[in-house]
């Protein structure tokens, strides 16, 4: 597998964050970086759902290269349904 770093964009709550990754990085690590950069530290990475531009869910337990994520990819990160932090 190629160890060359490249950039992807993870859109968190409508705001884009450019993340540098390598094919052998875990997707979950890229998700954690995006959450940190976006200031969304209230929920752990496993409470978020990552999707590609076609709306397909991406398994954050896989490596970048295994998932087929390529340089310049735009991914969308949102809280999973039923997960929230507000008061009633």
C-alpha positions as CSV (number, residue, x, y, z in Angstrom):
1,X,0.0,0.0,0.0
2,X,1.2,3.5,-0.7
3,X,2.2,5.6,2.3
4,X,1.9,8.9,0.4
5,X,-0.2,11.4,2.3
6,X,-3.1,13.2,0.6
7,X,-5.9,15.4,1.6
8,X,-9.6,14.7,2.0
9,X,-12.4,17.1,3.1
10,X,-14.7,16.0,5.9
11,X,-17.8,18.2,6.2
12,X,-18.9,18.4,9.9
13,X,-22.3,20.0,10.4
14,X,-22.0,21.8,7.1
15,X,-18.5,23.2,7.6
16,X,-15.6,21.7,5.5
17,X,-12.3,20.6,7.2
18,X,-9.3,19.5,5.2
19,X,-7.6,16.5,6.7
20,X,-4.3,15.0,5.7
21,X,-4.4,11.2,5.6
22,X,-2.5,8.2,4.2
23,X,-3.9,4.9,2.8
24,X,-2.9,3.0,5.9
25,X,-4.5,5.4,8.3
26,X,-7.7,4.3,10.1
27,X,-10.8,6.2,9.0
28,X,-11.7,6.7,12.6
29,X,-8.5,8.7,13.2
30,X,-9.5,11.1,10.3
31,X,-12.9,11.4,11.9
32,X,-11.3,12.3,15.3
33,X,-9.1,14.9,13.6
34,X,-12.1,16.5,11.9
35,X,-14.1,16.5,15.2
36,X,-11.1,18.1,17.0
37,X,-10.6,20.8,14.3
38,X,-14.4,21.5,14.3
39,X,-14.6,21.9,18.0
40,X,-17.1,19.0,18.3
41,X,-15.6,17.3,21.3
42,X,-18.9,16.6,23.2
43,X,-19.6,13.3,21.5
44,X,-17.1,10.4,20.9
45,X,-16.2,9.4,17.3
46,X,-18.4,6.3,17.4
47,X,-21.5,8.4,17.9
48,X,-20.9,10.0,14.4
49,X,-21.8,8.6,11.0
50,X,-19.5,9.2,8.0
51,X,-21.0,9.1,4.5
52,X,-19.6,9.6,1.0
53,X,-21.1,12.0,-1.6
54,X,-23.5,9.4,-2.8
55,X,-24.9,8.9,0.8
56,X,-23.3,5.5,1.5
57,X,-22.2,4.9,5.0
58,X,-18.4,4.4,5.5
59,X,-17.1,2.0,8.2
60,X,-14.8,4.1,10.4
61,X,-13.1,0.9,11.6
62,X,-11.5,0.3,8.2
63,X,-8.3,1.9,6.8
64,X,-8.5,4.7,4.2
65,X,-7.1,2.5,1.4
66,X,-9.5,-0.4,2.2
67,X,-12.5,1.9,1.8
68,X,-11.5,3.3,-1.6
69,X,-11.3,6.9,-0.3
70,X,-9.1,8.9,-2.8
71,X,-7.4,12.2,-2.7
72,X,-9.9,15.1,-2.8
73,X,-12.8,13.0,-1.5
74,X,-15.6,14.9,0.2
75,X,-17.1,13.0,3.1
76,X,-20.0,14.1,5.4
77,X,-19.9,13.6,9.2
78,X,-23.1,13.9,11.2
79,X,-24.3,12.6,14.5
80,X,-26.1,9.3,14.2
81,X,-29.9,9.4,14.4
82,X,-31.1,9.4,18.0
83,X,-27.9,10.9,19.4
84,X,-28.1,14.4,20.8
85,X,-26.8,16.5,23.6
86,X,-29.7,18.9,24.2
87,X,-31.9,19.2,27.2
88,X,-35.7,18.6,27.1
